């Protein structure tokens, strides 16, 4: 059917829950939580379950791949944001009616101000 992984990672915003995948009675898959992977890469064991040395190596590899993937996704988000901002500018200029502009102007301007302030602050920090 398919290759069964030895570990399963339930992604969370601040890390992941780590499960050992085992075959139980009647060839049923059992997932036993063995730890929590924190956002800094630290593994906190769950209860009496402790990851083995081999599992810790697999966890570290998954964490490194996840971090690399996150960097790629962040870059893609920036590219997507620039494209979205260009599309909104075109929509406002050519297709938006007065009511749509009135409804959307405030949240768009606030988000743009927030982004601009953050970028200016970070750029000025680089110059120090």
C-alpha positions in Angstrom: 0.0 0.0 0.0 2.4 2.8 1.2 5.5 3.0 3.3 4.7 3.6 6.9 6.7 6.4 8.5 8.4 5.7 11.8 7.5 9.1 13.1 4.5 11.4 12.5 4.7 15.2 13.1 1.5 17.1 13.9 2.5 20.6 13.0 1.5 23.4 15.3 2.2 27.1 15.2 4.9 26.8 17.8 6.4 23.5 16.8 5.0 20.0 16.5 3.7 17.1 18.4 5.8 14.0 17.7 4.2 10.5 17.4 5.8 7.1 17.1 3.9 5.1 14.5 3.6 1.5 15.4 1.6 -1.4 14.1 -0.9 -2.6 16.7 -3.4 -5.5 16.9 -5.0 -6.5 13.6 -2.4 -4.4 11.7 -3.9 -1.2 12.9 -1.7 1.8 13.1 -1.1 3.1 16.6 0.3 6.6 17.1 2.0 7.1 20.5 2.9 10.6 21.4 6.6 10.6 22.4 7.2 14.3 22.7 6.7 17.9 21.7 9.1 19.7 19.4 9.4 23.3 20.4 9.9 26.2 18.0 13.6 26.3 19.0 14.2 22.7 18.1 14.1 21.4 21.7 12.3 18.1 22.2 10.3 17.7 25.4 9.4 14.1 26.1 5.7 13.2 26.7 5.0 11.3 29.9 6.9 8.0 30.1 7.7 8.0 26.4 11.2 9.1 25.4 12.5 9.4 21.9 15.3 7.0 21.0 18.7 8.3 19.7 17.6 7.2 16.2 14.3 9.1 16.5 16.1 12.2 17.8 18.2 12.2 14.6 15.0 11.8 12.5 13.4 14.6 14.5 16.4 16.9 14.0 16.3 16.2 10.3 12.6 17.0 10.1 13.1 20.2 12.1 15.9 21.4 9.8 13.8 20.6 6.7 10.9 22.5 8.2 13.0 25.5 9.0 14.4 25.6 5.4 10.8 25.2 4.0 9.6 28.0 6.2 12.3 30.3 4.7 11.2 29.4 1.2 7.5 30.0 2.1 8.4 33.4 3.7 10.1 34.5 0.5 7.1 33.3 -1.6 4.8 35.2 0.7 6.7 38.4 0.1 6.5 37.9 -3.7 2.7 37.1 -3.3 2.2 40.2 -1.2 3.8 42.5 -3.8 1.7 40.9 -6.5 -1.5 41.3 -4.4 -0.7 44.9 -3.7 -0.2 45.6 -7.4 -3.5 43.9 -8.2 -5.3 45.9 -5.5 -3.8 49.2 -6.8 -5.0 48.2 -10.3 -8.5 47.3 -9.0 -8.7 50.6 -7.1 -7.6 52.6 -10.1 -9.8 50.9 -12.7 -12.7 48.9 -11.3 -13.5 49.8 -7.6 -16.6 51.9 -7.0 -16.9 54.6 -4.4 -18.5 52.3 -1.9 -15.9 49.6 -2.2 -13.1 52.1 -1.8 -14.8 53.6 1.3 -15.1 50.1 2.8 -11.6 48.9 2.0 -9.5 52.0 2.4 -9.1 52.1 6.2 -7.9 48.5 6.7 -5.6 48.6 3.7 -4.1 51.9 4.8 -3.6 50.7 8.4 -1.9 47.5 7.2 0.3 49.4 4.8 1.2 51.9 7.6 2.1 49.0 9.9 4.3 47.3 7.3 6.0 50.6 6.4 6.7 51.5 10.0 8.1 48.0 10.7 10.3 48.1 7.5 11.6 51.6 8.3 12.4 50.5 11.9 14.3 47.4 10.8 16.2 49.2 8.1 17.3 51.9 10.5 18.4 49.2 13.0 20.7 47.8 10.3 22.4 51.2 9.9 23.4 51.3 13.6 
